[in-house]
Amino acid sequence: MLKGKVAVVTGGGGILCGVFAKALAEQGAKVAVLDLNLEAAQKVADSIGGIAVQTNVLDHESLENAKKVINEKLGTCDILINGAGGNNPKGTTTKDYLELADLENSEIKTFFDLDSKGIEFVFNLNFLGTLMPTQVFARDMLDKKDAVIVNVSSMNAFCPLTRIPAYSGAKAAVSNFTQWLAVHFSRVGIRVNAIAPGFFITDQNRSLLTNEDGAFTARAQKILSQTPMSRFGEAEEIVGTLLYLVDSKASSFVNGVVVPVDGGFSAYSGV
């Protein structure tokens, strides 16, 4: 399906984007795995016959250097998967709801205690970490046949989760940017869509969702209670949506959409 295409996957050393990279390679694409963690990127690249490039998605020079390496080794980019992102404790409150007594408790981080630099880091990583790679790699894609960008949004973009305002706001920005970019690029041959994963256990959220003994935390139980399918997703369950969006035969007129892959979470009112 993708034979000869060059695919660039940012955040490719992670669980979800590592699966994305593998799926694209299995369809014949030449895959570049970009990640700040070179060891993680190399592990994925070695398993799929791709290349790994250590890249900081918030550094223009780093992105340009990555593009140069990819152009020399694989060719120009046809498919860009903007998967780099994440959260940070500095942009997270301790509790779901504010109570007046919390203001007197130094052990509780309230909205008023959030660190502006932490908020800035989370927002930049998710939003600018999508915008900046697009600025660099989309130049390769102009007026190409079947060029595609797929961004990674989140359930937070549909309805913000408690405790993580920075991450929620950033992912909402990614969804909005996906729509904006789809319109902006619509006359130069580039389609832009996004996937909004529901809840999957990854290296980033494992400690939040599971205890040391492997049992689910109270927050994980709360998520499951709001997910009609009553389970967390498996990374491979996003692959079908990804392949649909990058396949010009299947989705050539699909542009500017954000597709939930969430076990029904976004459809459930809780009642």
N, C-alpha and C positions, 0 to 999 in steps of 0.2 A: 504493500500500500504506500509506503514512504521511501521506496528504494531510491537511493541517490540524494535524498533530502538531507540537509544539514540542520540538526536540532541543537539548540543551546538551552540548557536547563540550569537556572540559577538555584542555589540552595540544594543542588543535586546530591549532596552528601547525606541529606536527611532521609528519614524513612519514606515519607510520601513521595518526595521528588526523586528519590532513588528508584522507587517503583515506576515513576513516570519515565525516567531515563531508560530503564530496562524495557518497558513496553514499546517505546519509540524505536529502540534498537532492534527489537524482535520484528518490527514491521519494516526493517530495512534502512532506517535512518542512520546517518553517521552522527553520533552524539558527543557533544562536549559537556562535561559535567563540571559546573562552576560552583565553588564553595570557598568560604574563608578558611575552612578546615581542609587542608590539602590531603591529609591522610584519609579522611572520610570520602572525599571526592575520588581519590585514587582507587579506593576499595571498590566503589561503584563502577568506575570506568573500567577497571581490570575485569570485572565480572561480565561486562557487556561488549568488550572490544572497542570502547570509546577512548576519549582522552580526558584527562583531568587538568583543570587550570585553577590555581589558587586565585581567587578574585574577591575583592571587597566591593560589593554593589553600591556602596556609598562613596566610592572614590573614582572619579572620572578617569584618571590616569590608569588605574588598575583595570578598569573596564576596557579601555582602549588597547591596553597591552594584551588582554584576553582575546579581544577581537582579532588582533594581529596574529596571535598564535593559531587561532581557529581558522582564519582565512588561509594561512600557510599550510596547515596540516589537513584540513577538511574541506575548505571552500567557504563560500559566503553563506550567511544564515538564511534559512527558509522558514524555520519554526523557532519561536522564542517562547519558552515557558518561564514566566516570572514567579518562581516559587520561594525565593529567599524571604524570610520574615521571622517573626517571633515576638515574645513578650519579655518583660523585665519586672522583677519584684518592685523596683522603684516607681513603677506606674500602676501599682496594685494596692487596693485597700484591704484591710484585714477582714472586714465584715461586709455582709450584703447591705445592711441597713445602718444608718447613722442613728445613734441614741445619744442624748445629751451627756450621759455619764461617760461616754467614750472620750469626750474632750478632756477629761481629767485623768485618763489612763494612758500613761506614756508607752505602754506595751501594745496599744492598739493604733494602727496607722489609719487615720480617717482621710476623707477627701482633702481636708485642709493640710494634711501632712505630706501629700504627694510631692515628690521631687520634680521640679520643672525639667531638669536635665534628663531624668528618667523618662518623663513623658516625651520629651523631644527625641530621645534615642529610639523609643518604640515607634513613634510616628514616622521618623525618618527611615528606620529599617524597613518598615512595611510599605510606606507610600513612596518615598524617594527611592527605596530599593526596588521598586517596580518601575518608576518613571525613568530613572537614570540608565538602567540597562536597555530600556526601550529606545532612548535617545541614541544610544551607541549602535545597537544591533539592527534597528529598523532601517537604518541607512542602507544596509545590505539588501533589504527586502523590497525597496521601492520599485514598483512596476514589474516585480517578479510574478510568475504565475503561481497561484495557490499559496501565497505567503500568509502565515497565521501567527498571531500572538495569543497565548492563553495565560491570563493572570490567575493567581490564587487568592481568592477572597476568603470569606468565612461566614459562619452562621451569625457572628457578631454584627455583620453588615445588615442583616435582616432585622435583628432585635438584639440590642446590647446585653451581654451577660453581666451579672453583678461582679463587682470587685475590679474589673479590668477596663477602665474607661479609655486608657490610651490605646490599647490594642483594638478595642471595639471601634473607636473613632478612626483609627488608621485603616482598618479593613473596610469600613464604610466608604472611606476615601478611595480605596482601591476599586470598589464596585462602581463608584461614580466616575472615576477616571477611565475605567473600562468602557463605559458608555460614551464618554467624551471622545476617547481615542478612536473608537469604532467609527464615529461620525467623521472625525478629522482625517482619518486614513482611508475613508471609503472610496475615494477617487484615485488612489494610487495603488490599488490592488492588495491591500493588507486588511484581513479580517481580524477583529479583536473581540474576544469573549473571555469569560472567567468561570472558574469552578469555585463553588462555595462549599467546602467540606463541612459536614456535621462533626461528630465527635469520634476521633480515632486516637488510640493510645500511641504516642510517639515518644521519642527520647526527651523532648522538651516538656511534655506534660505528665510523664509517667509518675513522678513523685507527687503530683497534685491529685492524681486519680487513683493511685494504688498505694496501699501500705507496704511496709517491708515484708510482710507475710504474703503479699499478693492479693489480699482482700481489697475490695473497693472502698475508697474513702466516702465520707458523707457527701462530698460534692459530686463524686462520681455517681452515687446512688440517686442524687437529685437529678442529674442529667439523664440517667436511664429512665427515671420516672416520667420524664417529659419527652422521651423518644418512643413513639408508638411501637417500633420494632424491638424495643426493650434490650438493646445491646449496642456495643460500640462497633463501628465499622472496621472492616479489614482494608488495608491499603490497596489491595488489588481491586476492591470494589469501586474505585474511582477510575480505573483504567478505561473502562468502556466509554465513559463520558469524555475523557481526554481524547481517545482515538476518534470518537465521533466529531469532536470540534476541530481536530487537525486534518480530517479527511475531507478534501474538497468535493468528492463525489457525494458524500453523505450530508455535508452541512455548508454547501457553497453559498447559500442565501441566509445563513445564520450569522448575525453580526450584532454585537452590542448586548449580548445576553449574559446573565449570571445564573449558572445552573446549580441548584442545591443538590448535594449528594449526602443525605442526612438521616435516612431511616424514618422520615416523616416528621422530624423535629420542627421544622418551620411551618408545618401544616396543622400542628396541634395547639389548641388554645389552653390546654391544661385542665379542661373541664370535660 
